[in-house]
Amino acid sequence: MTRDVLDTRRPFTRRQALAAGMTDAQLRSRRTFLKLFQGVYISAAVTMTPLLWVCAAVLASPADAVISHQTALRLYGLELGGLFPLHVSTRTRTHARRADIRPHQRLAPIATRLVHGVPVTAPLRTIVDIATKVTPVELIQAAEHLIHRGLVTTDDLGAYAMAHHLDGVQRVRRVLGWIREGVESPRETTLRLMIAFSRLPEPRCNLVIRDADGRFLARGDLVYLDLRILIEYDGWHHERTAHQRQSDLARRERLEAAGWRVIVVTSHDLRTPRVVVWRVHQALVARGHIGNGPTFSVMWSTWFPTLDPGEEPDPQDVGRFVPRHAA
């Protein structure tokens, strides 16, 4: 009788271990194996990764379980919140309670696909599943991320939300009008919505910018084309090489020489979102925009929280506010 060959560098079950000739005494050795969940182990020499935890959660769940909700979205490349709890969906009735696994029972068959070898809810179902678990801004981020990855389209999402009666479809329907194609990062989504939800004009996403003679100048993140205002999110300014920094400076000089106002927003700037919006408003007014200033509702403040109150402008002094990045 031949024994199964077991790769202990990946999660495995007690049943698999016994079939490979191991004993319970060996599995209990903390120097040799790490117990991930009840009946699920891995070599103690392995450094755990999110994917390994996900594989372990599948093994610890009913045989038909698939990864779902925010955990599925993580496998599709977007992290909303922490790794735990790991979300799984199953049609099997289970009363198992594990602190790090959150099961969701389904009545109908679950549309899935394999991602990194793991069964995961299909992209459209994943968006609907998370709709009741995340904020509207995060939901739009998720939709635009999956659109950018080529996994869904706006038409597909709209048709799916209108054709199904699942938890979450109502919330998806409410944000459909805010979902845009061509968005390349969640931070771009956040920045655009930060502006638009304050009732300022919404910039367009990732446009090609040309000079008066039609020559290519740049491809901009968020653009007011008629006013020649470009807003860019810069999340990696500390990691650029000297050559990249020089290239960026030359690009900005070309844009400014052609009459463009460039507003650069960093991750630090997003700690004070109202300041960012006032900077955009100031640029709009300087270019001839006629309209009210930004409006910050209670929900706006909830979706875009201030993380550095000391940098916020005085609400009584916004008319004379000059942002520290205006130079």
C-alpha positions as a printed Julia matrix, in Angstrom:
327×3 Matrix{Float64}:
   0.0    0.0     0.0
   1.44   3.35   -1.08
   1.04   6.42    1.04
   0.02   9.83   -0.24
   2.79  12.37   -0.71
   1.94  15.41    1.35
   3.31  18.92    0.78
   3.39  20.33    4.3
   4.38  23.77    3.01
   0.73  24.27    2.14
  -2.24  23.85    4.48
  -3.38  20.24    4.89
  -5.98  18.39    6.92
  -5.56  15.81    9.65
  -7.11  13.22    7.33
  -4.51  13.97    4.66
  -1.74  13.75    7.25
  -2.91  10.36    8.54
  -3.19   9.08    4.96
   0.44  10.13    4.44
   1.55   8.11    7.46
   1.77  10.83   10.08
   0.49  10.45   13.62
  -1.53  12.72   15.86
   1.5   12.97   18.15
   3.54  14.38   15.26
   0.81  16.9    14.41
   0.77  18.11   18.01
   4.47  19.03   17.84
   4.51  22.83   17.75
   8.12  22.79   16.64
   7.12  20.88   13.51
   3.59  21.96   12.63
   1.39  25.0    13.12
  -2.3   24.39   13.77
  -4.22  26.95   11.7
  -7.79  25.83   12.37
  -9.39  22.74   13.88
  -8.04  19.85   11.84
  -5.93  22.06    9.53
  -2.13  22.31    9.78
   0.98  23.59    8.0
   4.72  23.25    8.47
   6.0   25.48   11.28
   8.86  26.53    8.99
   6.48  28.29    6.6
   5.88  32.05    6.76
   2.14  32.54    6.55
   0.71  34.66    3.72
  -2.87  35.8     3.09
  -3.22  33.19    0.33
  -2.14  30.38    2.67
  -4.69  31.53    5.28
  -7.36  31.53    2.58
  -6.44  27.99    1.49
  -6.61  26.89    5.12
 -10.07  28.45    5.53
 -11.35  26.44    2.56
 -10.02  23.21    4.09
 -11.6   24.05    7.46
 -15.02  24.67    5.86
 -17.62  22.34    4.28
 -16.57  20.66    1.05
 -18.63  23.0    -1.14
 -17.33  26.2     0.49
 -15.96  29.03   -1.65
 -14.18  32.23   -0.68
 -16.54  35.23   -0.75
 -17.17  38.84    0.28
 -14.13  40.99    1.18
 -11.86  37.93    1.16
 -12.82  37.21   -2.45
 -12.2   40.85   -3.32
  -8.73  40.56   -1.77
  -7.95  37.66   -4.11
  -9.12  39.85   -6.98
  -6.47  42.36   -5.95
  -8.21  44.91   -3.72
  -7.91  44.99    0.07
 -10.79  46.57    1.97
 -10.11  46.17    5.66
  -8.07  43.52    7.42
  -7.49  39.92    6.42
  -9.67  38.48    9.19
 -12.31  37.26    9.43
 -11.97  35.13    6.32
 -15.32  34.98    4.51
 -16.59  31.72    3.0
 -19.95  30.88    1.43
 -21.53  27.43    1.47
 -24.83  25.69    0.78
 -24.15  23.3     3.63
 -25.87  24.04    6.91
 -23.14  24.5     9.47
 -23.1   25.61   13.07
 -19.31  25.66   13.33
 -18.01  28.81   14.95
 -14.44  29.88   14.36
 -13.18  33.27   15.39
 -11.26  33.85   12.16
 -13.74  32.36    9.65
 -17.15  33.86    8.91
 -19.46  31.45    7.04
 -22.35  32.67    4.89
 -25.05  30.14    4.08
 -26.49  30.21    0.58
 -29.66  28.6    -0.73
 -28.94  28.79   -4.45
 -25.91  27.5    -6.38
 -22.87  29.77   -6.07
 -21.25  31.02   -9.28
 -17.49  30.68   -8.83
 -14.15  30.82  -10.55
 -10.66  29.71   -9.58
  -8.28  32.46   -8.46
  -4.77  31.35   -7.48
  -6.19  27.83   -7.41
  -8.87  28.76   -4.85
 -12.64  28.69   -5.54
 -13.93  32.26   -5.29
 -17.33  33.84   -5.87
 -17.67  35.33   -9.35
 -16.81  39.05   -9.63
 -20.39  40.29  -10.05
 -21.62  38.3    -7.07
 -18.64  39.49   -5.03
 -19.6   43.15   -5.58
 -23.19  42.48   -4.51
 -22.04  40.46   -1.49
 -19.86  43.23   -0.1
 -22.42  45.98   -0.73
 -23.97  45.68    2.74
 -20.57  45.34    4.44
 -18.71  48.4     3.13
 -19.28  52.12    2.6
 -20.59  53.48   -0.72
 -17.11  54.84   -1.48
 -15.55  51.41   -0.91
 -18.26  49.77   -3.02
 -17.49  52.11   -5.91
 -13.77  51.44   -5.41
 -14.42  47.7    -5.68
 -16.52  48.03   -8.82
 -14.02  50.31  -10.56
 -11.14  48.03   -9.56
 -12.82  44.97  -11.09
 -13.72  46.98  -14.2
 -10.09  48.08  -14.55
  -8.99  44.45  -14.19
 -11.33  43.5   -17.04
 -13.38  41.21  -14.81
 -16.7   43.07  -15.15
 -18.19  45.92  -17.16
 -20.52  48.68  -16.06
 -23.23  47.22  -18.3
 -22.78  43.75  -16.8
 -22.97  45.15  -13.27
 -26.09  47.19  -14.02
 -27.84  44.23  -15.65
 -26.89  41.91  -12.79
 -28.12  44.34  -10.13
 -31.42  44.87  -11.93
 -32.04  41.18  -12.62
 -31.35  39.77   -9.15
 -33.04  40.1    -5.79
 -30.13  39.5    -3.47
 -28.95  41.27   -0.34
 -26.89  44.18   -1.58
 -28.42  44.82   -5.01
 -30.3   47.89   -3.79
 -27.05  49.48   -2.63
 -25.34  48.56   -5.89
 -28.17  50.18   -7.83
 -27.76  53.38   -5.83
 -24.07  53.75   -6.76
 -24.29  52.69  -10.4
 -24.42  56.31  -11.56
 -21.12  57.05   -9.79
 -19.11  54.16  -11.26
 -16.66  55.17  -13.99
 -14.54  53.22  -16.43
 -10.85  53.92  -16.88
 -10.07  54.4   -13.19
  -6.7   52.84  -12.43
  -6.44  52.93   -8.64
  -8.68  53.01   -5.55
  -7.02  56.27   -4.47
  -8.14  57.88   -7.73
 -11.68  56.74   -6.94
 -11.47  58.2    -3.43
 -10.11  61.52   -4.66
 -12.72  61.86   -7.41
 -15.61  61.06   -5.06
 -14.18  63.35   -2.39
 -14.54  66.19   -4.89
 -17.84  65.16   -6.48
 -19.62  64.33   -3.21
 -18.77  67.82   -1.94
 -20.88  69.11   -4.86
 -17.98  70.48   -6.87
 -17.86  69.61  -10.58
 -16.66  66.05  -11.1
 -13.33  65.72  -12.93
 -12.96  63.21  -15.75
 -10.77  60.14  -15.36
  -7.47  59.38  -17.08
  -7.63  61.63  -20.12
  -4.9   62.24  -22.66
  -3.78  65.88  -22.5
  -2.44  67.61  -25.62
  -1.13  71.09  -26.31
  -2.72  73.62  -28.67
  -0.99  71.95  -31.64
  -2.26  68.5   -30.72
   1.06  67.22  -29.35
   0.89  64.77  -26.44
   1.67  66.31  -23.07
   0.53  63.78  -20.49
  -2.1   61.34  -19.42
  -3.81  62.76  -16.37
  -5.56  61.06  -13.46
  -8.4   63.53  -12.88
  -8.92  66.27  -15.43
 -10.99  69.42  -15.93
 -10.25  69.66  -19.64
 -11.87  73.02  -20.41
 -10.31  74.71  -17.38
  -6.95  73.01  -17.89
  -6.71  71.71  -14.35
  -5.06  68.38  -13.61
  -5.35  66.59  -10.27
  -2.98  63.7    -9.67
  -2.64  61.27   -6.82
   0.99  60.57   -5.99
   1.28  57.6    -3.65
   4.86  56.58   -4.35
   6.84  59.83   -4.33
   9.3   58.48   -1.76
  10.14  55.44   -3.92
  11.06  57.14   -7.18
  14.53  57.07   -8.6
  16.37  60.28   -9.43
  15.63  59.66  -13.12
  11.9   59.24  -12.44
  11.79  62.4   -10.33
  13.52  64.34  -13.09
  11.08  62.96  -15.65
   8.13  63.98  -13.47
   9.47  67.51  -13.05
   9.98  67.87  -16.81
   6.44  66.58  -17.42
   4.99  69.08  -14.97
   6.96  71.93  -16.53
   5.55  71.01  -19.96
   2.02  71.03  -18.58
   2.44  74.35  -16.79
   4.07  75.92  -19.85
   0.96  74.91  -21.81
  -1.22  76.68  -19.26
  -2.22  73.75  -17.05
  -2.65  74.0   -13.29
  -1.36  70.8   -11.67
  -2.56  69.78   -8.21
  -0.6   66.91   -6.68
  -2.28  65.02   -3.84
  -0.26  62.64   -1.66
  -1.29  60.02    0.87
  -0.43  62.52    3.6
  -2.8   65.07    2.05
  -5.67  62.57    2.27
  -5.39  62.77    6.04
  -7.1   66.17    5.73
  -9.65  65.65    2.95
 -11.38  69.03    3.36
  -8.08  70.78    2.66
  -7.75  68.81   -0.58
 -11.25  69.8    -1.68
 -10.63  73.47   -0.86
  -7.43  73.35   -2.94
  -9.44  72.04   -5.89
 -12.14  74.66   -5.39
  -9.56  77.43   -5.26
  -8.08  76.24   -8.57
 -11.54  76.08  -10.15
 -12.37  79.62   -9.07
  -9.01  80.91  -10.31
  -9.85  79.44  -13.73
 -13.25  81.11  -13.91
 -15.57  78.53  -12.39
 -18.71  80.16  -11.02
 -20.49  78.18   -8.35
 -20.86  77.53   -4.69
 -18.02  76.31   -2.53
 -17.86  72.71   -1.38
 -20.52  71.28    0.91
 -19.43  68.79    3.57
 -22.39  66.78    4.79
 -22.38  64.47    7.79
 -22.12  61.48    5.46
 -19.26  63.12    3.53
 -17.35  63.5     6.8
 -18.07  59.84    7.63
 -16.85  58.57    4.28
 -13.78  60.85    4.2
 -12.67  61.19    7.82
 -10.09  63.72    8.93
  -7.07  61.91   10.34
  -5.03  65.02   11.16
  -7.35  67.69   12.64
  -4.45  70.07   13.26
  -4.1   70.61    9.51
  -7.78  71.46    8.89
  -8.66  75.04    7.86
 -10.79  77.12   10.19
 -14.39  76.91    8.83
 -14.8   80.63    9.63
 -11.77  81.49    7.52
 -12.26  79.41    4.37
 -12.68  82.47    2.21
  -9.09  83.49    2.9
  -7.74  79.96    3.07
  -4.51  79.53    1.19
  -3.43  75.86    1.08
   0.12  75.02    2.05
   0.62  73.32   -1.34
  -0.58  76.25   -3.42
   2.9   77.37   -4.43
